[in-house]
Amino acid sequence: MDLVWMAWTWPTIAFFVGIFLAIATMGLLEYRRAGGAPRRGILGLDTTRGDRLFVSLLGSAYIMLAWLGLVGSPLWGAVIIAILWTIAVFRWV
């Protein structure tokens, strides 16, 4: 598949496919088992699953940008930190 016309790379495609799959999974979970009442986390905010997904994606983007600015590439360390961040958000926020 020739992706030169839009300067897409395979990691970029994998990133967007991952986000699409996360949103699709959240949609299926919501359809199958509605989220119900929001949950109050350690920050004192009432959040739903969708809110926690958004916070985890936004936080992961900042983690990646900070890693690039402070350390550079490769991003494997940032990926591990972002995964731990996402687990923490869904568990406690």
C-alpha positions in Angstrom: 0.0 0.0 0.0 1.5 3.3 -1.1 1.1 5.9 1.7 3.4 8.5 0.3 0.6 10.8 -0.9 -0.2 11.9 2.7 3.1 11.2 4.4 1.6 8.4 6.5 3.8 5.9 8.2 2.9 2.5 9.6 3.3 3.7 13.3 0.9 6.6 12.5 -1.6 4.2 11.1 -1.2 2.0 14.1 -1.8 4.9 16.4 -5.0 6.0 14.7 -6.3 2.4 14.4 -5.6 2.0 18.2 -7.6 5.1 19.0 -10.4 4.0 16.7 -10.5 0.6 18.4 -10.5 2.1 21.8 -13.5 4.3 20.9 -15.3 1.4 19.2 -14.7 -0.8 22.3 -16.1 1.9 24.5 -19.1 2.2 22.3 -19.7 -1.5 22.4 -19.3 -1.6 26.2 -21.7 1.2 26.5 -24.2 -0.5 24.3 -23.8 -3.9 26.0 -23.7 -2.6 29.5 -24.6 1.0 30.1 -22.1 2.9 32.3 -24.8 3.9 34.7 -24.2 6.6 37.3 -20.8 8.4 37.1 -18.1 7.3 39.5 -16.3 9.8 41.9 -12.6 9.4 41.7 -9.6 10.6 43.8 -9.8 14.0 42.2 -13.3 14.5 43.4 -14.7 14.5 39.9 -17.7 12.5 38.7 -16.5 10.7 35.5 -17.9 8.1 33.1 -16.0 5.6 31.1 -15.9 8.0 28.2 -14.5 10.8 30.4 -11.8 8.4 31.6 -10.9 7.4 28.1 -10.6 11.1 27.1 -8.5 11.9 30.1 -6.2 8.9 29.5 -5.8 9.8 25.8 -5.1 13.4 26.5 -2.6 12.5 29.3 -0.9 10.0 27.0 -0.4 12.7 24.4 1.2 15.0 26.9 3.4 12.1 28.2 4.6 11.5 24.6 5.3 15.1 23.9 7.1 15.6 27.2 9.2 12.5 26.5 10.1 13.7 23.0 11.0 17.1 24.4 13.1 15.8 27.3 14.5 12.5 26.2 13.9 12.1 22.4 13.3 8.9 20.6 12.7 6.0 20.9 9.4 6.3 22.6 9.2 2.9 24.3 9.6 4.4 27.8 6.8 6.9 27.1 4.6 4.1 25.9 5.1 2.2 29.1 4.4 5.3 31.2 1.3 6.1 29.1 -0.1 2.5 29.6 0.5 2.8 33.4 -1.2 6.2 33.3 -4.2 4.8 31.4 -4.5 1.9 33.9 -4.4 4.4 36.8 -7.0 6.7 35.2 -9.5 3.8 34.7 -8.8 2.4 38.2 -8.8 5.5 40.4 -10.0 8.6 38.5 
